[in-house]
């Protein structure tokens, strides 16, 4: 089963509608629907503890930027960036913007990879995903997304710590990193 499409920033009206159904809620609902046959794990375990395992087993991945970012976000404590590049980027190429986003995440100690749809028919949008969609920065314009990288990076480090996936020592190293840093996880099966 392949992942369904995500709502993307196209106009103010679409953003308001998308806020009612944020990407993490949509992904969680898809996951629970697909994994309903699994009666061994609780809803919390499906959505949080073993989310990436559940996504891999019950939803799977296709070649869309969203699906590839989701897959990448399950590979390690990294950020999968979904970038739907519309015709509203001016003189900036999608690759130039993607490179800038990646460098900004690196500046705050995060490893990120950008997955681009270069011929998106609507306005451009960017979303950030970690842990198989457990944490998501919902789709917004590239400028708004870039402004929020520092806060998102800080929050994500705390999420990995709160989920007991990194030790206090690893959190400290990661928080102080001024270049891309890959923390050691306490378990690999998230």
Backbone torsions as a table, in degrees:
resi	resn	phi	psi	omega
1	UNK	NA	131.9	-179.9
2	UNK	-95.0	156.6	179.4
3	UNK	-71.2	141.6	176.8
4	UNK	-78.1	170.0	-179.2
5	UNK	-71.5	155.2	176.6
6	UNK	-103.4	152.8	175.3
7	UNK	-70.8	135.4	-178.1
8	UNK	-124.1	153.9	177.9
9	UNK	-60.0	119.1	177.2
10	UNK	-131.0	-34.3	178.9
11	UNK	-162.7	166.9	-178.3
12	UNK	-54.5	-43.6	-179.7
13	UNK	-58.6	-42.0	179.9
14	UNK	-66.5	-37.9	178.8
15	UNK	-62.4	-44.7	179.2
16	UNK	-61.8	-44.6	178.3
17	UNK	-64.3	-40.7	-179.3
18	UNK	-64.5	-33.1	-179.8
19	UNK	-65.2	-28.3	177.7
20	UNK	-68.4	-27.7	-178.3
21	UNK	-132.9	77.5	-175.7
22	UNK	-66.4	157.5	-174.7
23	UNK	-58.0	-40.6	-179.6
24	UNK	-64.7	-35.0	178.0
25	UNK	-69.9	-42.9	178.7
26	UNK	-61.7	-46.7	179.8
27	UNK	-63.6	-41.9	178.6
28	UNK	-61.9	-42.4	179.0
29	UNK	-64.9	-42.1	177.3
30	UNK	-61.8	-41.9	-178.7
31	UNK	-65.5	-46.6	-179.6
32	UNK	-63.6	-39.9	178.1
33	UNK	-62.9	-45.7	-178.5
34	UNK	-68.5	-33.2	-174.9
35	UNK	-98.3	16.2	-176.1
36	UNK	-63.8	-23.8	178.4
37	UNK	-69.6	-20.5	179.6
38	UNK	-82.2	105.1	-179.0
39	UNK	-100.3	0.0	-179.2
40	UNK	-78.5	-42.6	-177.7
41	UNK	-91.1	146.8	176.0
42	UNK	-76.7	168.6	176.7
43	UNK	-59.0	-43.7	178.6
44	UNK	-59.4	-44.3	179.8
45	UNK	-64.5	-39.9	179.0
46	UNK	-65.6	-42.5	-175.2
47	UNK	-85.0	-25.9	-173.2
48	UNK	-121.6	-60.9	-171.1
49	UNK	-66.9	-47.1	-177.0
50	UNK	-118.6	35.3	-173.7
51	UNK	-57.4	-49.1	-177.7
52	UNK	-62.8	-39.7	176.3
53	UNK	-61.0	-41.5	179.8
54	UNK	-66.7	-41.7	178.3
55	UNK	-61.4	-46.9	-179.4
56	UNK	-60.9	-44.8	-174.6
57	UNK	-75.5	-42.9	-169.7
58	UNK	-103.2	-22.7	-179.0
59	UNK	-109.8	-47.9	-179.9
60	UNK	80.2	-174.4	-174.7
61	UNK	-133.9	145.1	172.7
62	UNK	-122.5	-162.6	-174.2
63	UNK	-98.4	14.6	176.7
64	UNK	-75.5	154.3	177.1
65	UNK	-56.8	-39.4	178.8
66	UNK	-61.9	-48.7	-178.2
67	UNK	-64.7	-40.9	179.6
68	UNK	-67.7	-38.3	176.4
69	UNK	-65.9	-39.0	177.6
70	UNK	-62.5	-46.1	178.4
71	UNK	-60.6	-47.8	-179.7
72	UNK	-60.4	-40.3	-178.2
73	UNK	-65.1	-17.8	177.2
74	UNK	-89.5	-6.1	-174.6
75	UNK	-81.0	-23.8	-175.3
76	UNK	-177.2	-179.4	174.6
77	UNK	-75.5	74.7	-175.4
78	UNK	-130.3	169.8	178.4
79	UNK	-109.8	124.1	170.5
80	UNK	-91.9	123.1	-178.0
81	UNK	-107.6	125.8	176.5
82	UNK	-100.3	123.8	-178.1
83	UNK	-130.1	107.7	173.6
84	UNK	-96.4	106.3	-174.7
85	UNK	-90.1	113.2	176.8
86	UNK	-90.6	-165.3	-178.8
87	UNK	-92.6	14.2	-175.3
88	UNK	-104.1	21.4	-175.2
89	UNK	-89.1	-2.6	-179.9
90	UNK	66.6	-136.9	-178.0
91	UNK	-85.3	3.4	179.7
92	UNK	-91.3	130.5	176.7
93	UNK	-79.0	154.1	175.9
94	UNK	-56.8	-37.8	-179.3
95	UNK	-65.7	-38.0	178.7
96	UNK	-65.9	-42.5	178.4
97	UNK	-66.6	-42.6	178.8
98	UNK	-60.8	-42.5	178.3
99	UNK	-62.8	-40.9	178.8
100	UNK	-63.5	-44.5	178.7
101	UNK	-59.8	-46.4	179.7
102	UNK	-59.7	-44.1	179.3
103	UNK	-65.7	-37.7	178.3
104	UNK	-64.5	-43.3	176.5
105	UNK	-61.6	-42.1	179.5
106	UNK	-60.0	-39.6	179.2
107	UNK	-58.3	-27.7	180.0
108	UNK	-106.2	22.6	171.9
109	UNK	83.6	7.3	-176.3
110	UNK	-105.0	143.2	172.2
111	UNK	-94.0	127.7	-179.4
112	UNK	-134.0	150.2	173.4
113	UNK	-132.6	135.0	-175.9
114	UNK	-103.8	130.7	177.6
115	UNK	-112.5	120.5	-168.7
116	UNK	-114.1	136.8	164.4
117	UNK	-106.2	106.8	-171.3
118	UNK	-82.5	-10.9	-179.1
119	UNK	-121.9	47.5	179.8
120	UNK	-72.0	131.9	-174.0
121	UNK	-78.8	-14.1	-180.0
122	UNK	-105.1	-170.8	176.6
123	UNK	-62.9	153.9	-179.4
124	UNK	-66.8	148.3	177.0
125	UNK	-149.5	153.7	-179.3
126	UNK	-135.9	137.8	174.8
127	UNK	-134.6	150.9	178.2
128	UNK	-115.4	140.9	-177.9
129	UNK	-136.1	136.1	169.0
130	UNK	-129.3	158.3	172.7
131	UNK	52.9	42.5	177.5
132	UNK	69.2	25.7	179.7
133	UNK	92.3	7.5	177.3
134	UNK	-61.1	-39.9	175.3
135	UNK	-125.4	132.7	-174.9
136	UNK	-138.9	138.8	166.4
137	UNK	-101.2	109.1	-172.5
138	UNK	-59.4	155.3	-176.4
139	UNK	-57.6	129.3	175.0
140	UNK	-143.8	178.9	177.7
141	UNK	-62.9	154.9	179.0
142	UNK	-55.5	-40.6	-179.2
143	UNK	-62.1	-44.3	178.7
144	UNK	-66.4	-38.9	179.5
145	UNK	-63.6	-43.5	-179.4
146	UNK	-63.7	-38.7	179.3
147	UNK	-63.0	-22.8	-175.5
148	UNK	-101.7	6.1	-177.8
149	UNK	-61.8	-46.9	-177.2
150	UNK	-58.2	-48.4	-179.7
151	UNK	-66.0	-41.8	178.7
152	UNK	-62.1	-44.4	-179.9
153	UNK	-60.5	-44.9	179.2
154	UNK	-62.7	-44.7	179.3
155	UNK	-61.9	-41.1	-176.7
156	UNK	-66.1	-36.5	177.0
157	UNK	-62.1	-41.4	178.8
158	UNK	-68.0	-34.1	177.1
159	UNK	-62.9	-45.8	178.7
160	UNK	-63.1	-35.3	177.3
161	UNK	-70.5	-47.2	-179.7
162	UNK	-61.2	-33.2	178.3
163	UNK	-81.5	4.9	179.0
164	UNK	60.3	32.1	177.1
165	UNK	-92.1	-15.1	174.1
166	UNK	-135.7	152.9	179.8
167	UNK	-82.4	165.5	175.6
168	UNK	-56.9	-37.2	178.8
169	UNK	-63.5	-43.6	178.5
170	UNK	-66.3	-38.3	177.5
171	UNK	-61.3	-43.2	179.7
172	UNK	-62.2	-45.6	178.4
173	UNK	-61.1	-44.1	-177.7
174	UNK	-66.3	-41.7	-179.3
175	UNK	-64.8	-31.7	-178.8
176	UNK	-87.5	-9.2	-176.2
177	UNK	-66.0	134.7	175.7
178	UNK	-113.9	15.2	174.6
179	UNK	-145.4	165.4	-179.2
180	UNK	-53.2	129.0	-177.2
181	UNK	-132.5	135.7	177.9
182	UNK	-109.9	102.6	-178.4
183	UNK	-70.8	153.6	174.3
184	UNK	-79.3	128.3	-179.8
185	UNK	-88.1	150.2	177.5
186	UNK	-78.3	-22.6	173.3
187	UNK	-150.6	150.2	-174.8
188	UNK	-100.7	-7.2	-171.5
189	UNK	-98.2	40.1	179.8
190	UNK	-85.0	NA	NA
